Amino acid sequence: MPSHFSAAKDVPDLAGKVILYFASANASSVSSLTLITGGNAGIGAATVRGLALHHPACIYLCARKVSAAETLIKDIHNTSPKANIRPLQLDLASFDSVRRCADEFNRASDRLDILYLNAGISATAPALTTESYESQFGVNHMGHALLTQLLLPKMLATKRQHPEADLRIHATASLVGVKSFVPKKGIDVSDIHNPDAFDSGLVRYGHSKLANILFARKIALLYPDVHSTSSHPGVVKSELIGKAKAQNPWLSRLLAPIIWWMGVTTEEGAKTQLWCTTASTKEVKNGKFYLPIGVLTDDHKHVLNPALADELWEWTTNELAKHGGMGWPASGSR
């Protein structure tokens, strides 16, 4: 595991990972392509900055408001003027928005190498998504699951066309998802259409983050050509925490001293997911959950329960099908 990690020094040249990104590229050119959800603020923004330093062919930057993504892109161009970053509109609380985003991306690009499932909401007021899922679970898990389902064919095609391609999926999870703030049975979808499920915003958040961890593990099992991981970024001073505090004064009083004492910058919080998606696969273990920076954590009963991951996968697949999901592509699982 890395005791120290620098986005500027330790992320390898991303241009060397995949070959012939565009049909117009010549045979000697090399490039890579990245798509980041939730990239206009917090850890996502820091991740984009770190990646832009290393010459990927293109970074597709998803955000609810394209204008916010465009503002970040302009800012990054001050330090990485040649970075090719393109905005995409994405609202993970709406399956229609997810489909539009995936369609736009699939039309624009002939490959996908790295997919960051980074967007999320935390400890928010009770609400439902457009499809009537409890909002934290709906945004943090269901929206990302549909997006992954729609983009996996592109990733698998990338591998078929370029066998040397190093494919990665990474989910930004949380230690909350493996600690006390989860339902007793781990994943519990019996009341998932109730905005007040579990009677606690923190438990709703932990529930969604456990789903992220289990989803990444299942992807790794079914799609061994796609290196899939999840991580806890640390206690990060980001817009995500700010929004949670603004909506819950009690939570603000509880979190303020913790954040003051333990909080890290968004740049520090981005390091583990940058490491998970760019370090050698000899170091980064497929399907695993990591703490900062690159500390393997695999000792919780829910995380280690394959039946729970199977149940979540089957339930998620059936729910996506109810809303017109295309189904999962042939896996080639072992």
C-alpha positions as CSV (number, residue, x, y, z in Angstrom):
1,M,0.0,0.0,0.0
2,P,1.3,3.5,-0.7
3,S,2.3,5.5,2.4
4,H,2.5,8.6,0.3
5,F,0.7,9.4,-2.9
6,S,0.8,12.4,-5.1
7,A,-1.6,13.0,-8.0
8,A,1.0,15.0,-9.8
9,K,3.9,12.5,-9.3
10,D,2.4,9.1,-8.9
11,V,-0.4,8.9,-11.4
12,P,1.2,7.4,-14.5
13,D,1.0,8.9,-18.0
14,L,-2.6,8.0,-18.9
15,A,-1.9,8.3,-22.5
16,G,0.0,5.1,-22.4
17,K,-2.8,2.9,-21.1
18,V,-4.9,2.4,-24.3
19,I,-4.3,2.6,-28.0
20,L,-6.2,4.1,-31.0
21,Y,-8.8,6.1,-29.1
22,F,-10.2,7.8,-32.2
23,A,-10.5,6.3,-35.6
24,S,-8.6,9.3,-36.9
25,A,-5.6,8.6,-34.7
26,N,-2.5,7.0,-36.2
27,A,-1.2,3.7,-35.2
28,S,1.5,5.1,-33.0
29,S,-0.8,7.3,-30.9
30,V,-2.0,6.4,-27.5
31,S,-4.8,7.8,-25.4
32,S,-7.3,7.1,-22.6
33,L,-10.8,8.1,-21.9
34,T,-12.4,8.9,-18.6
35,L,-16.0,9.6,-17.4
36,I,-16.6,11.1,-14.0
37,T,-20.0,11.5,-12.4
38,G,-20.3,14.2,-9.7
39,G,-17.2,15.9,-11.1
40,N,-18.0,19.6,-10.8
41,A,-17.4,19.8,-7.0
42,G,-15.6,18.3,-4.1
43,I,-13.6,15.1,-4.6
44,G,-14.8,14.9,-8.2
45,A,-13.3,18.2,-9.1
46,A,-10.0,17.2,-7.4
47,T,-10.0,13.9,-9.3
48,V,-10.5,15.8,-12.6
49,R,-7.6,18.1,-11.8
50,G,-5.4,15.1,-11.0
51,L,-6.2,13.3,-14.1
52,A,-5.9,16.3,-16.4
53,L,-2.2,16.5,-15.5
54,H,-1.5,13.2,-17.2
55,H,-2.8,13.7,-20.8
56,P,-5.9,11.5,-21.1
57,A,-7.5,11.8,-24.6
58,C,-10.7,13.1,-23.1
59,I,-12.4,13.5,-19.7
60,Y,-16.2,13.6,-19.9
61,L,-17.4,15.5,-16.9
62,C,-20.9,14.9,-15.7
63,A,-22.8,17.4,-13.6
64,R,-26.4,18.3,-12.9
65,K,-25.8,21.7,-14.3
66,V,-23.6,21.9,-17.4
67,S,-22.7,25.5,-16.5
68,A,-21.0,24.3,-13.3
69,A,-19.0,21.8,-15.2
70,E,-18.0,24.4,-17.8
71,T,-16.8,26.7,-15.0
72,L,-14.6,24.0,-13.6
73,I,-13.2,23.1,-17.1
74,K,-12.2,26.8,-17.6
75,D,-10.5,26.8,-14.3
76,I,-8.6,23.6,-15.0
77,H,-7.4,25.0,-18.3
78,N,-5.5,27.6,-16.3
79,T,-3.1,24.9,-15.2
80,S,-3.7,22.2,-17.9
81,P,-4.5,24.2,-21.0
82,K,-4.4,21.3,-23.3
83,A,-6.7,19.1,-21.3
84,N,-9.6,17.8,-23.4
85,I,-12.6,17.9,-21.0
86,R,-16.2,17.8,-22.2
87,P,-19.3,18.4,-20.1
88,L,-22.3,16.1,-19.9
89,Q,-25.6,16.8,-18.1
90,L,-26.6,14.1,-15.6
91,D,-29.1,14.0,-12.9
92,L,-28.8,10.6,-11.1
93,A,-32.2,11.1,-9.5
94,S,-33.9,10.6,-12.9
95,F,-33.5,7.5,-15.1
96,D,-34.5,9.5,-18.1
97,S,-31.5,11.8,-17.4
98,V,-29.2,8.9,-17.0
99,R,-30.3,7.4,-20.3
100,R,-29.8,10.8,-22.1
101,C,-26.3,11.1,-20.6
102,A,-25.4,7.6,-21.6
103,D,-26.8,8.0,-25.1
104,E,-24.9,11.2,-25.6
105,F,-21.7,9.7,-24.4
106,N,-22.1,6.5,-26.5
107,R,-22.7,8.6,-29.6
108,A,-19.7,10.8,-29.0
109,S,-17.1,8.2,-28.1
110,D,-15.9,4.9,-29.5
111,R,-14.3,3.8,-26.2
112,L,-14.4,4.0,-22.4
113,D,-11.5,3.1,-20.1
114,I,-12.3,4.5,-16.7
115,L,-15.7,5.1,-15.1
116,Y,-15.9,6.9,-11.8
117,L,-19.1,6.4,-9.9
118,N,-18.5,9.4,-7.7
119,A,-21.6,11.5,-7.4
120,G,-23.7,11.3,-4.3
121,I,-25.9,12.9,-1.7
122,S,-25.4,12.5,2.1
123,A,-27.7,12.7,5.1
124,T,-30.2,14.8,3.1
125,A,-33.9,15.5,4.0
126,P,-36.3,12.6,3.3
127,A,-37.2,12.5,-0.4
128,L,-37.9,10.3,-3.4
129,T,-36.2,10.1,-6.8
130,T,-38.3,10.4,-10.0
131,E,-38.8,6.7,-10.0
132,S,-39.8,6.8,-6.3
133,Y,-36.8,5.3,-4.7
134,E,-35.6,6.7,-1.3
135,S,-33.4,9.5,-2.6
136,Q,-30.0,8.6,-1.1
137,F,-30.3,5.0,-2.3
138,G,-31.8,6.1,-5.6
139,V,-29.1,8.6,-6.4
140,N,-26.1,6.9,-4.9
141,H,-26.9,3.3,-6.1
142,M,-29.7,3.1,-8.5
143,G,-28.7,6.0,-10.8
144,H,-25.1,4.7,-10.9
145,A,-26.3,1.1,-11.5
146,L,-28.3,2.2,-14.6
147,L,-25.5,4.3,-15.9
148,T,-23.1,1.4,-15.5
149,Q,-25.4,-1.0,-17.3
150,L,-25.7,1.4,-20.2
151,L,-21.9,2.0,-20.4
152,L,-20.6,-1.5,-19.8
153,P,-21.1,-2.5,-23.4
154,K,-18.8,0.3,-24.5
155,M,-16.2,-0.7,-22.0
156,L,-16.3,-4.4,-23.1
157,A,-16.1,-3.4,-26.7
158,T,-13.0,-1.3,-25.8
159,K,-11.4,-4.5,-24.4
160,R,-12.3,-6.5,-27.5
161,Q,-10.9,-3.9,-29.8
162,H,-7.8,-3.1,-27.7
163,P,-6.9,-6.2,-25.6
164,E,-4.2,-4.2,-23.8
165,A,-6.8,-1.7,-22.5
166,D,-6.8,-1.3,-18.7
167,L,-10.5,-0.9,-17.8
168,R,-11.5,0.4,-14.4
169,I,-14.7,1.2,-12.5
170,H,-14.5,2.9,-9.2
171,A,-17.3,3.7,-6.7
172,T,-16.8,6.3,-4.1
173,A,-18.2,4.7,-1.0
174,S,-17.8,5.4,2.7
175,L,-16.7,3.7,5.9
176,V,-20.2,4.5,7.1
177,G,-21.4,1.7,4.9
178,V,-19.6,-0.9,6.9
179,K,-20.0,0.5,10.4
180,S,-22.9,1.1,12.7
181,F,-25.0,3.3,10.3
182,V,-26.4,0.5,8.2
183,P,-29.6,-1.6,8.6
184,K,-29.2,-4.7,10.7
185,K,-29.5,-7.1,7.8
186,G,-27.1,-5.0,5.6
187,I,-29.2,-4.3,2.5
188,D,-32.9,-3.9,3.2
189,V,-35.1,-2.8,0.3
190,S,-38.4,-3.8,2.0
191,D,-39.2,-0.1,2.5
192,I,-37.1,1.5,-0.3
193,H,-40.0,3.6,-1.6
194,N,-40.5,5.3,1.7
195,P,-38.6,8.6,1.9
196,D,-38.3,8.1,5.7
197,A,-36.9,4.6,5.4
198,F,-34.9,3.5,8.6
199,D,-36.0,6.8,10.3
200,S,-32.5,8.2,10.0
201,G,-30.7,10.1,7.2
202,L,-27.3,8.6,8.3
203,V,-28.6,5.1,8.1
204,R,-30.1,5.8,4.7
205,Y,-26.7,7.1,3.6
206,G,-24.8,4.1,5.1
207,H,-27.3,1.8,3.3
208,S,-26.5,3.4,-0.1
209,K,-22.8,3.3,0.5
210,L,-22.9,-0.4,1.4
211,A,-24.7,-0.9,-1.8
212,N,-21.8,0.9,-3.6
213,I,-19.3,-1.5,-2.1
214,L,-21.3,-4.6,-2.9
215,F,-22.1,-3.4,-6.4
216,A,-18.4,-2.9,-7.2
217,R,-17.5,-6.3,-5.8
218,K,-20.2,-8.0,-8.0
219,I,-19.0,-6.1,-11.1
220,A,-15.5,-7.4,-10.4
221,L,-16.8,-11.0,-10.2
222,L,-19.0,-10.9,-13.3
223,Y,-16.7,-8.8,-15.5
224,P,-13.1,-9.8,-14.7
225,D,-11.8,-7.7,-17.6
226,V,-13.0,-4.6,-15.7
227,H,-11.1,-3.8,-12.6
228,S,-13.7,-2.7,-10.2
229,T,-13.0,-1.2,-6.7
230,S,-14.6,1.1,-4.1
231,S,-13.1,3.3,-1.5
232,H,-13.7,5.6,1.5
233,P,-12.1,9.0,0.8
234,G,-11.7,10.0,4.4
235,V,-13.6,12.7,6.3
236,V,-13.5,15.3,3.5
237,K,-14.2,19.0,3.8
238,S,-16.3,19.1,0.6
239,E,-19.6,20.6,-0.7
240,L,-21.3,17.3,0.1
241,I,-20.7,17.7,3.9
242,G,-21.7,21.4,3.5
243,K,-25.0,20.6,2.0
244,A,-25.8,18.0,4.7
245,K,-25.0,20.5,7.4
246,A,-27.2,23.1,5.8
247,Q,-30.1,20.8,5.7
248,N,-29.7,19.4,9.2
249,P,-28.6,21.8,12.0
250,W,-28.3,18.9,14.5
251,L,-25.9,17.1,12.1
252,S,-24.0,20.4,11.7
253,R,-23.3,20.6,15.4
254,L,-22.4,16.9,15.5
255,L,-20.0,17.0,12.5
256,A,-18.4,20.4,13.0
257,P,-15.8,19.3,15.6
258,I,-15.1,16.0,13.8
259,I,-14.5,17.8,10.5
260,W,-12.4,20.4,12.2
261,W,-10.2,17.8,13.8
262,M,-10.1,15.0,11.2
263,G,-11.1,16.6,7.9
264,V,-8.9,16.6,4.9
265,T,-8.9,18.6,1.7
266,T,-10.7,17.4,-1.4
267,E,-7.3,16.9,-3.0
268,E,-6.3,14.5,-0.2
269,G,-9.8,12.9,-0.4
270,A,-9.3,12.2,-4.1
271,K,-6.0,10.3,-3.7
272,T,-7.4,6.9,-2.9
273,Q,-9.7,6.7,-5.9
274,L,-6.9,8.1,-8.1
275,W,-4.7,5.3,-6.8
276,C,-7.4,2.7,-7.2
277,T,-7.9,3.6,-10.9
278,T,-4.3,4.2,-12.0
279,A,-2.0,2.0,-9.9
280,S,-0.9,-1.4,-11.1
281,T,-3.5,-4.1,-10.8
282,K,-0.8,-6.1,-9.0
283,E,-1.2,-3.6,-6.2
284,V,-4.9,-2.8,-6.5
285,K,-7.0,-5.9,-5.9
286,N,-10.1,-6.4,-8.0
287,G,-13.4,-6.0,-6.2
288,K,-11.9,-4.7,-2.9
289,F,-12.8,-1.8,-0.7
290,Y,-10.0,0.6,0.3
291,L,-9.4,3.2,3.0
292,P,-6.9,6.2,2.5
293,I,-4.5,5.7,0.9
294,G,-4.8,2.3,-0.6
295,V,-5.4,0.5,2.7
296,L,-7.3,-2.7,2.0
297,T,-10.4,-3.2,4.2
298,D,-12.1,-6.5,3.9
299,D,-13.2,-7.5,7.4
300,H,-16.9,-6.6,7.7
301,K,-19.6,-9.3,7.7
302,H,-21.8,-7.5,5.2
303,V,-18.9,-6.8,2.8
304,L,-17.8,-10.4,2.9
305,N,-21.3,-11.8,2.4
306,P,-21.6,-13.0,-1.2
307,A,-25.3,-13.8,-0.8
308,L,-25.9,-10.2,0.1
309,A,-24.2,-9.0,-3.0
310,D,-26.1,-11.5,-5.1
311,E,-29.4,-10.4,-3.6
312,L,-28.6,-6.7,-4.3
313,W,-27.6,-7.5,-7.8
314,E,-30.7,-9.5,-8.6
315,W,-33.0,-7.0,-7.0
316,T,-31.3,-4.1,-8.8
317,T,-31.5,-5.9,-12.1
318,N,-35.2,-6.5,-11.7
319,E,-35.9,-2.9,-10.8
320,L,-34.0,-1.6,-13.7
321,A,-35.9,-3.9,-16.0
322,K,-39.2,-2.5,-14.7
323,H,-38.0,0.9,-15.9
324,G,-36.8,-0.3,-19.3
325,G,-33.3,-1.4,-18.4
326,M,-31.5,-3.1,-21.2
327,G,-30.1,-5.9,-19.0
328,W,-26.5,-6.7,-18.4
329,P,-24.2,-7.5,-21.3
330,A,-22.6,-11.0,-21.6
331,S,-20.2,-11.1,-18.7
332,G,-17.5,-13.7,-19.5
333,S,-17.5,-14.4,-15.8
334,R,-15.3,-17.1,-14.5
